[in-house]
Amino acid sequence: MKNTGIIILALIALFTACQLKKESTAIEKDVLIIGGGASGTMAGIQAARMGVNSLIIEETPWIGGMLTSAGVSAVDGNYRLHSGLWEEFRQKLYSHYGGADSVKTGWVSHVLFEPHIGQNILSSMTKAESNLQVMRQSSLESLTKSGDKGWTAVIRHNGNNKQYTVNAKIVIDATELGDVAKQAGIPYDIGMDARAESGEDIAPVQANDIIQDLTYVAILKDYGDDSHLMTEKPNNYDASKFYYTCASNVKLDPKGNKLWECDYMMEYGKLPNGYYMINWPIEGNDYYLNILEMDKAQREKALQAAKDFTLGYIWYLQHELGFTNLALANDVYDTPDNLPYIPYHRESRRIKGLVRYTVNDMARPYEQSNALYRTGIAVGDYPVDHHHKRYPMADQLPDLHFYPVPSYNLPLGTLIPDGTNDFIVAEKSISVSNIVNGTTRLQPVCLLIGQASGVLAALAVQQDKTPAEVSVRAVQQQLLEAGAYIMPYSDILPGNKAFVAIQKLGATGILKGEGKNIGWENHTHIYPNSMVKASELKENLKGWLPESLLMFKDGDFRVSDCAQLVTSFGIQYNLDECKLSQQEIMNKLKTILQANGAENITGAYKLSRAEFACIMDTLVNPFLLREVNHQGHFIN
């Protein structure tokens, strides 16, 4: 009997060991992306397209983050910056709904869609990549450095409770709150920066830990009647919190601000097919919480209050404002309360990166000691938009609502932690100031940050380098080849023959754009059809050529001047292509100009900026002639 017991125990031990072995699986990947939000999804797609094996880990059942899982399916900005994977996603939305006009259903955005349709499109994009695997409903349990190279992560699938060990060469933190960066020991900031530290005149004098309001977005559906009306007031309902949400009772709020008519307010986030996105900032469902340093249980408890607040707002819309036909959609999210899987987090931890991008760099890029504009990898055009009205002492904070900036490009160094190898940060945790986060947090920018992080990770794997060692120009070149912008010019589109040449020449500083605020819109214009001015060119070529080689006269820049400039580059940089006779160079210039549609070309022919860019890119290629470091300084 004793022996039988021993045998049974042995069998149990063997069975347990087999089960553990079965439930603990090792996975080898080049790139591990933790967080399948806006950035994480695009990082995985881009890295996979470059031929590296990639894995996205996402806690919710959906990918897309704020675009889908959080319900913010009204895209803000970048309508004229048709860049990369953002543009690819936009075109797929157009194809699904039947054109650009079909997604202009609400007045807050030019691109509105149903969250589940966005999720379906993103899922189809990831499934199309053979080098990409997506694990939904999975969470990171631990992350450790694997010696000098790579990382080892333990992943738990929350559905089947299986545990996976993932060995990856590069990790990308694409989480909503920068949780992985913290776990990796990367230093970060939370809240508003002190003015003396950031150098931003509009920053507060003293730093604080105040972040932007978050929102539990609600997707409502028009049921045509009151059959889905809420019958029980939500917890802690307080109608006074919503009294000035629209012009129902009064036309002005206590501060004298004009209020929108209620019917017009509801059209704000109208989605296709009878759905409404409720993400209203004026005494609506914004809610102040700072959950960044809370653990999972604490976060869930705190976020319940934000959910109740949104449910209270819906009650107010139904019972106080009379929108009895609108109620939470029961066919979008399979959650118990029909609210999105996650809240809309506007602000995260912000890592300390190789560079810190401030509003000064954004507003006046050519006047800074660092030429960060030369290192751009993602573009945006939305104003600095901070939500702080639900903070208890909001009237004591700087007014950052729609602080104007030009369209801008984000530096590569903001994605790379200072002092941690084989790690990239995306989404809202990049190395920017608190003020700048108010615009870089928007959906198109995060999509493009993700694409850039995918490029950086893939190149690091392929070249066996750390992300910090990868050439800035190599990342930018790959992005251009993928149809993305590196410079934020809103007056030339990718279909233009000169688009890539102007992007590249702008990133050298030989041509410079002009930032403009036009109403609500922010632009940087490069004026492709304007004539090149010799005086501007002489100024921009300082540091490229000695003054003795800048022999052209002031005024309009002509073909004969350009032939001399090409020769000067040949002399300075020992370029064989540029050591031809002036007549041979003139012939090459004519060939390039004719290919771009020019006629009657003589030495006196005045060059447009687009034509000049095409010539310089073809014969000199200054973009690759001199590498830049992460601060934008030339290093050769």
Secondary structure, DSSP 8 states (H G I E B T S, - for coil): -HHHHHHHHHHHHHHHHHHHHHHEEEEEEEEEEE--SHHHHHHHHHHHHTT--EEEE-SSS-SSGGGTTT---EE-S-SS---HHHHHHHHHHHHHHTSGGGG--SSS-SEE--HHHHHHHHHHHHHT-TTEEEE-SEEEEEEEE-TTS-EEEEEEETTT--EEEEEEEEEEE--SS-HHHHHTT--EE-S---HHHH--TTS-SS-------EE--EEEEE-SSSTT---S--TT--GGGGTTSSTTS-SB-TT--B---HHHHHHTTB-GGGEEEE--TTTTSEE----TT--HHHHHHHHHHHHHHHHHHHHIIIIIS--TTEEE-SSS--STTS--SS-B-----EE-BSS-B-HHHHH-GGGSSS-GGGGEEEEE---EE---TTSTTGGGS---EEE----EEEEGGGGSBTT-TTEEE-TT-SSB-HHHHHHHTSHHHHHHHHHHHHHHHHHHHHHT--GGGS-HHHHHHHHHHTT--SS--SSS-TTSTTHHHHHHHHHHTSS--EEEEETTEEEEE--TTSB-BHHHHHHHTTTTS-GGG----SSB-BHHHHHHHHHHHHHHHT-GGG-S-HHHHHHHHHHHHHHTT--S--TT-B-BHHHHHHHHHHHT-HHHHS-B-TTS-B--
